[in-house]
Amino acid sequence: MSRIPAVPQRFRYFQSIGSINNVVIIKISAFPPRLASEVYLIFRIMFLLFFAISARAELKPETLKGFQNYIQSLEAKLEKQNQSTENFLWIDRDSSLRNRVRNGEIVTQQVTAPTVPDGLIQHWKGAVFLPGVTLDRVISVDQNYNRHKTLYSPDVVDSKILSHQGDHFRVFLRLKKHQVITVILDTVHEIDYIPLDEHRMYSRSRCDHVQEVKDAGEPDEHVLPVGDGVGFMWAINSYWRLAERDGGVYAECEAVTLSRDIPFGMGGVVGPVIRSLAADSLTSTLTAKRRILKSKK
């Protein structure tokens, strides 16, 4: 019988005794006075973090308008970038960055986005190299939206094509986001594929709407109105550039999200949590895409 590793002394005063609605219940035993201030501070921070993130946030018209204005200016820049053969890919502007991606590294970078009233725009871009596959193969897998719930599980809980005409898709995705609390989101996307030449493809996914789901999977499951809920994500647009060369396909994504603003006075505690959600989601998507294409060789 294998021996159970000893529990560090400072954690012997905490014991998980169950959970309710994904919230872990902790039993606290008596602990030495020397740890009292440290434990109090930890729990105070945890309480403030949970309270701030789970509090209701409302999407206001001026917040959405600010996001739409940014998207309009961004898409104009991306259209110009798509016309360039030398700088079509973001990583082509930096040979060392391109080599890192070619050698198997997934790279991401945050792009400075404008501030909007009562909201937070986050813009991230990332790149991955998919060795040994063709552009047609990548597009075929990407457009198989009915299987995204399997391919991209557990981040994608459900997926289906609502309509399809030519290079245009209307797609439903149920997404699972977890950062301190778990949030289920029903999203609808308008997606267009734009061939540039035989080796390059550009796709654009515009979010039609996002709705938070309460008590998902339970008998009393219900979908909240657009803009209601905790405000983890109010909108998400993504822009993909695919280029076949070097024995595979380079895939770049720019993801732009709109979420609740960081509550006043909570920047040091809540800020990193909210900001990490967009970055972690992009990295997870790029990692999953490489895994999926590798398994389908």
C-alpha positions as CSV (number, residue, x, y, z in Angstrom):
1,M,0.0,0.0,0.0
2,S,1.4,3.4,-1.0
3,R,2.0,5.9,1.8
4,I,0.0,9.0,1.8
5,P,2.3,12.1,1.7
6,A,2.3,14.1,4.9
7,V,0.2,17.3,4.9
8,P,2.2,20.5,5.4
9,Q,1.8,21.7,9.0
10,R,0.2,25.1,8.0
11,F,-2.7,23.3,6.1
12,R,-3.6,20.8,8.9
13,Y,-6.2,23.2,10.2
14,F,-8.4,23.1,7.1
15,Q,-10.5,20.2,5.9
16,S,-12.8,20.1,2.9
17,I,-16.1,18.5,4.0
18,G,-18.1,18.9,0.8
19,S,-19.5,21.4,-1.6
20,I,-22.7,23.2,-2.4
21,N,-23.3,24.7,-5.9
22,N,-19.6,24.4,-6.7
23,V,-18.6,26.2,-3.5
24,V,-16.3,24.2,-1.4
25,I,-17.2,24.0,2.3
26,I,-14.1,24.1,4.6
27,K,-14.0,23.0,8.2
28,I,-11.5,25.1,10.2
29,S,-9.9,23.5,13.2
30,A,-8.2,25.3,16.0
31,F,-4.9,26.8,14.9
32,P,-2.0,28.4,16.8
33,P,-2.3,32.1,17.6
34,R,0.7,32.8,15.4
35,L,-1.3,31.9,12.4
36,A,-4.4,33.8,13.3
37,S,-3.6,37.1,11.5
38,E,-2.5,35.2,8.4
39,V,-5.6,33.0,8.2
40,Y,-7.9,36.0,8.8
41,L,-6.3,38.0,6.0
42,I,-6.5,35.0,3.6
43,F,-10.2,34.5,4.3
44,R,-11.0,38.2,4.1
45,I,-9.4,38.4,0.7
46,M,-11.3,35.3,-0.5
47,F,-14.6,36.7,0.8
48,L,-14.1,40.0,-0.9
49,L,-13.0,38.3,-4.1
50,F,-16.0,36.0,-4.2
51,F,-18.4,38.8,-3.3
52,A,-17.1,41.2,-5.9
53,I,-17.0,38.7,-8.8
54,S,-20.4,37.2,-8.1
55,A,-22.2,40.5,-7.6
56,R,-24.7,41.5,-10.4
57,A,-23.5,43.8,-13.2
58,E,-25.6,45.4,-15.8
59,L,-24.6,46.0,-19.4
60,K,-25.3,49.7,-20.2
61,P,-26.0,51.1,-23.8
62,E,-22.9,53.4,-23.6
63,T,-20.7,50.4,-22.6
64,L,-21.9,48.4,-25.6
65,K,-21.5,51.4,-27.9
66,G,-17.9,51.8,-26.9
67,F,-17.2,48.2,-27.7
68,Q,-18.8,48.5,-31.1
69,N,-16.8,51.6,-31.9
70,Y,-13.6,49.8,-31.1
71,I,-14.6,46.7,-33.2
72,Q,-15.4,49.0,-36.2
73,S,-11.9,50.6,-36.0
74,L,-10.2,47.2,-35.4
75,E,-11.9,45.5,-38.4
76,A,-10.8,48.3,-40.7
77,K,-7.1,47.8,-39.6
78,L,-7.4,44.0,-40.0
79,E,-8.8,44.4,-43.6
80,K,-5.7,46.3,-44.5
81,Q,-3.5,43.7,-42.9
82,N,-5.2,41.0,-44.9
83,Q,-4.1,42.6,-48.1
84,S,-0.5,42.3,-47.2
85,T,1.4,39.2,-48.1
86,E,4.5,40.0,-46.2
87,N,2.9,41.0,-42.9
88,F,-0.3,39.0,-43.1
89,L,0.7,37.2,-39.9
90,W,1.4,39.1,-36.8
91,I,4.5,36.9,-36.1
92,D,6.0,37.7,-39.5
93,R,7.0,41.1,-38.1
94,D,9.4,39.5,-35.7
95,S,11.6,36.6,-36.9
96,S,12.4,35.5,-33.4
97,L,8.7,35.3,-32.5
98,R,8.0,33.4,-35.7
99,N,10.7,30.9,-34.9
100,R,9.4,30.3,-31.4
101,V,6.0,29.5,-32.8
102,R,7.5,27.3,-35.6
103,N,9.3,25.4,-32.9
104,G,6.1,24.6,-31.0
105,E,5.6,27.5,-28.6
106,I,2.1,29.1,-28.2
107,V,2.6,32.8,-27.9
108,T,0.1,35.4,-26.7
109,Q,0.2,39.2,-26.3
110,Q,-2.2,41.7,-25.0
111,V,-3.2,44.7,-27.2
112,T,-4.0,48.0,-25.6
113,A,-7.7,48.7,-25.8
114,P,-9.6,51.9,-25.0
115,T,-11.6,52.3,-21.8
116,V,-15.4,52.3,-21.9
117,P,-17.9,53.4,-19.3
118,D,-18.7,50.7,-16.8
119,G,-17.0,48.0,-18.8
120,L,-13.7,46.5,-19.7
121,I,-12.5,45.7,-23.2
122,Q,-9.7,43.1,-23.5
123,H,-7.9,42.5,-26.7
124,W,-5.5,39.5,-27.0
125,K,-3.8,37.9,-29.9
126,G,-2.0,34.6,-30.1
127,A,-0.4,32.2,-32.5
128,V,0.2,28.5,-32.9
129,F,1.9,26.3,-35.5
130,L,0.0,23.2,-36.7
131,P,2.6,20.8,-38.2
132,G,1.8,18.3,-40.9
133,V,-1.7,19.6,-41.8
134,T,-3.1,21.4,-44.8
135,L,-5.2,24.6,-44.8
136,D,-8.2,22.7,-46.1
137,R,-8.0,20.3,-43.2
138,V,-7.9,23.0,-40.6
139,I,-10.9,24.8,-42.2
140,S,-12.8,21.5,-42.3
141,V,-12.3,20.9,-38.6
142,D,-13.1,24.5,-37.7
143,Q,-16.4,24.5,-39.7
144,N,-17.6,21.3,-38.0
145,Y,-19.3,23.3,-35.3
146,N,-21.7,20.6,-34.4
147,R,-18.7,18.7,-33.0
148,H,-17.1,21.6,-31.1
149,K,-18.9,20.5,-27.9
150,T,-16.7,17.3,-28.1
151,L,-13.6,18.7,-29.6
152,Y,-13.3,21.7,-27.3
153,S,-14.8,20.1,-24.1
154,P,-15.0,21.1,-21.3
155,D,-14.8,24.8,-22.3
156,V,-17.6,24.2,-24.9
157,V,-20.6,22.5,-23.3
158,D,-22.9,22.5,-26.3
159,S,-22.6,23.6,-30.0
160,K,-24.7,23.5,-33.1
161,I,-25.0,25.2,-36.5
162,L,-28.2,27.3,-36.6
163,S,-27.9,28.1,-40.3
164,H,-25.3,27.8,-43.0
165,Q,-25.1,29.4,-46.4
166,G,-21.8,29.3,-48.4
167,D,-19.0,30.7,-46.3
168,H,-21.4,32.1,-43.7
169,F,-22.3,30.3,-40.5
170,R,-24.7,31.2,-37.6
171,V,-23.6,29.1,-34.6
172,F,-24.8,28.5,-31.1
173,L,-22.2,27.8,-28.4
174,R,-22.8,27.1,-24.7
175,L,-19.5,28.1,-22.9
176,K,-18.3,27.3,-19.5
177,K,-16.1,29.9,-17.8
178,H,-14.5,29.3,-14.4
179,Q,-12.6,32.0,-12.5
180,V,-13.3,31.7,-8.7
181,I,-17.0,31.0,-9.7
182,T,-18.3,29.0,-12.6
183,V,-20.5,30.7,-15.2
184,I,-22.4,29.1,-18.1
185,L,-23.0,31.3,-21.1
186,D,-25.3,30.8,-24.1
187,T,-23.7,32.6,-27.1
188,V,-24.7,33.1,-30.8
189,H,-22.0,34.0,-33.4
190,E,-22.1,35.2,-37.0
191,I,-19.1,33.7,-38.7
192,D,-17.6,34.4,-42.1
193,Y,-14.8,32.7,-44.0
194,I,-12.9,34.8,-46.5
195,P,-10.4,33.1,-48.8
196,L,-7.5,35.3,-49.7
197,D,-5.6,32.9,-51.9
198,E,-4.9,29.2,-52.1
199,H,-2.6,29.3,-49.0
200,R,-4.3,31.9,-46.8
201,M,-7.7,32.2,-45.1
202,Y,-9.3,34.8,-42.9
203,S,-12.3,34.2,-40.7
204,R,-14.3,36.6,-38.6
205,S,-16.6,35.7,-35.8
206,R,-18.9,38.4,-34.5
207,C,-20.9,37.9,-31.4
208,D,-24.6,38.3,-31.9
209,H,-25.5,38.0,-28.2
210,V,-24.4,36.4,-24.9
211,Q,-26.8,35.3,-22.1
212,E,-25.9,33.9,-18.7
213,V,-27.5,30.6,-17.7
214,K,-28.5,30.1,-14.1
215,D,-28.6,26.6,-12.6
216,A,-27.4,25.0,-15.8
217,G,-28.4,21.3,-16.0
218,E,-30.8,21.6,-13.2
219,P,-34.7,21.3,-13.4
220,D,-35.0,25.1,-12.8
221,E,-32.4,26.1,-15.4
222,H,-33.2,29.4,-17.0
223,V,-31.5,31.9,-19.3
224,L,-31.1,35.5,-18.1
225,P,-31.8,38.4,-20.4
226,V,-29.0,39.8,-22.5
227,G,-26.7,42.0,-20.3
228,D,-27.9,40.6,-17.0
229,G,-25.9,38.4,-14.6
230,V,-22.4,38.7,-13.1
231,G,-20.9,40.3,-16.3
232,F,-18.1,37.8,-16.9
233,M,-18.6,38.2,-20.6
234,W,-21.0,40.5,-22.5
235,A,-19.5,40.1,-25.9
236,I,-16.7,38.3,-27.7
237,N,-15.4,38.7,-31.3
238,S,-12.6,36.6,-32.7
239,Y,-10.5,37.0,-35.9
240,W,-8.5,34.2,-37.3
241,R,-5.7,34.2,-39.9
242,L,-4.5,30.9,-41.4
243,A,-1.4,30.5,-43.6
244,E,-0.2,27.2,-45.0
245,R,3.6,27.0,-45.3
246,D,6.7,25.4,-43.7
247,G,5.1,22.0,-43.7
248,G,2.0,23.0,-41.8
249,V,-0.4,25.8,-41.0
250,Y,0.2,28.9,-38.9
251,A,-3.0,29.9,-37.0
252,E,-3.4,33.3,-35.4
253,C,-6.3,34.6,-33.4
254,E,-7.3,38.0,-32.1
255,A,-9.9,37.8,-29.5
256,V,-11.7,40.9,-28.2
257,T,-14.0,40.6,-25.2
258,L,-16.3,43.0,-23.3
259,S,-17.0,42.3,-19.6
260,R,-17.9,44.1,-16.4
261,D,-15.6,46.8,-15.1
262,I,-13.4,46.1,-12.1
263,P,-15.3,47.2,-9.0
264,F,-14.1,50.4,-7.4
265,G,-11.3,49.8,-4.8
266,M,-11.0,46.1,-5.9
267,G,-8.4,46.4,-8.6
268,G,-5.7,44.7,-6.7
269,V,-7.9,41.7,-5.9
270,V,-10.4,41.3,-8.7
271,G,-8.4,42.9,-11.6
272,P,-6.0,40.0,-12.1
273,V,-8.9,37.5,-12.1
274,I,-11.0,39.3,-14.7
275,R,-8.0,40.1,-16.9
276,S,-6.7,36.5,-16.8
277,L,-10.1,35.1,-18.1
278,A,-9.5,36.4,-21.7
279,A,-5.9,35.4,-21.8
280,D,-6.5,31.9,-20.4
281,S,-9.4,31.4,-22.8
282,L,-7.2,32.2,-25.9
283,T,-4.4,30.0,-24.7
284,S,-6.8,27.2,-24.1
285,T,-8.3,27.6,-27.6
286,L,-5.0,27.5,-29.3
287,T,-3.8,24.5,-27.3
288,A,-7.0,22.6,-28.1
289,K,-6.7,23.4,-31.8
290,R,-3.2,22.0,-32.0
291,R,-4.3,18.9,-30.0
292,I,-7.3,18.3,-32.2
293,L,-5.4,18.7,-35.5
294,K,-2.6,16.5,-34.2
295,S,-5.0,13.7,-33.3
296,K,-6.7,13.9,-36.8
297,K,-3.5,13.4,-38.9
